[in-house]
Every structure is written in structure tokens, then in C-alpha cells.
Amino acid sequence: MMNTIGPKIRTYREAKNWSQDQLAAHCHLIGWDVSRGTIAKIESQVRRITDGEVALLAKALGVDIQQLFDQ
């Protein structure tokens, strides 16, 4: 498996009623130019995710990094 947090990212995004485009826009606001397609690949665990990207996604979603790893 390339990443384990993809489903958690989807869960937190959907809890905010955000589309993948909206999450990508929030990432852009904090300095990470990421596409909706990349968000989709991360959520579906098709794409690897770096530690730095995990931190940026947590920031964009307004959650603590650890929350993305909690079961």
C-alpha cells in the first residue's frame, strides 16, 4: 500500500462538505499547488504521499497530523 491515510483525508474532507476541488484550493492557499486529480489519487491510495504533504494536508483540513494516522 502506498499510503495509509488516504481514507482519513477523504473522511475529514467530507466532514467539511468539501469537494476534492475545494480541498485543492485550500492547499493552494497554504502554498501547495496540488490538483484535484492528485487529491483523488491520494485518497484512493494510488499515489504515495510525502511527510511534507501529510503536514500540508493536515493544515489545510485543520486537523492535527496524528489524527490522520489514528485508527
C-alpha positions as CSV (number, residue, x, y, z in Angstrom):
1,M,0.0,0.0,0.0
2,M,1.4,3.4,-1.0
3,N,-0.2,5.4,1.8
4,T,-2.4,4.6,4.8
5,I,-4.0,8.0,5.3
6,G,-5.9,8.4,2.1
7,P,-9.2,7.3,3.5
8,K,-8.8,9.5,6.6
9,I,-8.2,12.5,4.3
10,R,-11.4,11.7,2.5
11,T,-13.3,11.4,5.8
12,Y,-12.1,14.7,7.1
13,R,-12.7,16.4,3.7
14,E,-16.3,15.0,3.5
15,A,-17.0,16.1,7.1
16,K,-16.3,19.6,6.0
17,N,-18.6,19.1,3.0
18,W,-15.7,20.0,0.7
19,S,-15.2,18.7,-2.8
20,Q,-11.8,17.5,-3.9
21,D,-11.5,20.8,-5.8
22,Q,-12.2,22.7,-2.6
23,L,-9.5,20.8,-0.7
24,A,-7.1,21.5,-3.5
25,A,-8.0,25.2,-3.3
26,H,-7.3,25.2,0.5
27,C,-4.0,23.5,-0.1
28,H,-3.2,26.2,-2.7
29,L,-3.9,28.9,-0.1
30,I,-1.3,27.5,2.2
31,G,1.3,27.3,-0.5
32,W,0.9,23.8,-2.0
33,D,-0.1,23.8,-5.7
34,V,-1.9,20.4,-5.9
35,S,-4.6,19.4,-8.3
36,R,-8.0,17.7,-7.7
37,G,-6.6,14.7,-9.5
38,T,-3.7,14.4,-7.1
39,I,-6.1,14.6,-4.1
40,A,-8.2,11.9,-5.7
41,K,-5.1,9.6,-6.1
42,I,-4.0,10.2,-2.5
43,E,-7.5,9.5,-1.2
44,S,-7.8,6.3,-3.2
45,Q,-4.2,5.3,-2.0
46,V,-2.9,5.1,-5.6
47,R,-0.3,7.9,-5.0
48,R,2.5,8.0,-2.5
49,I,2.4,10.9,-0.1
50,T,5.5,12.5,1.5
51,D,5.8,13.6,5.1
52,G,5.7,17.2,4.0
53,E,2.5,16.6,2.0
54,V,0.9,15.0,5.1
55,A,1.7,18.1,7.1
56,L,0.2,20.4,4.4
57,L,-3.0,18.3,4.1
58,A,-3.4,18.3,7.9
59,K,-3.0,22.1,7.9
60,A,-5.5,22.6,5.0
61,L,-8.0,20.3,6.8
62,G,-7.5,22.0,10.1
63,V,-6.6,18.8,11.9
64,D,-3.5,17.5,13.8
65,I,-1.2,15.3,11.8
66,Q,-1.7,12.5,14.3
67,Q,-5.5,12.5,13.6
68,L,-4.7,11.3,10.0
69,F,-3.0,8.3,11.4
70,D,-5.4,7.4,14.2
71,Q,-7.5,4.3,13.6
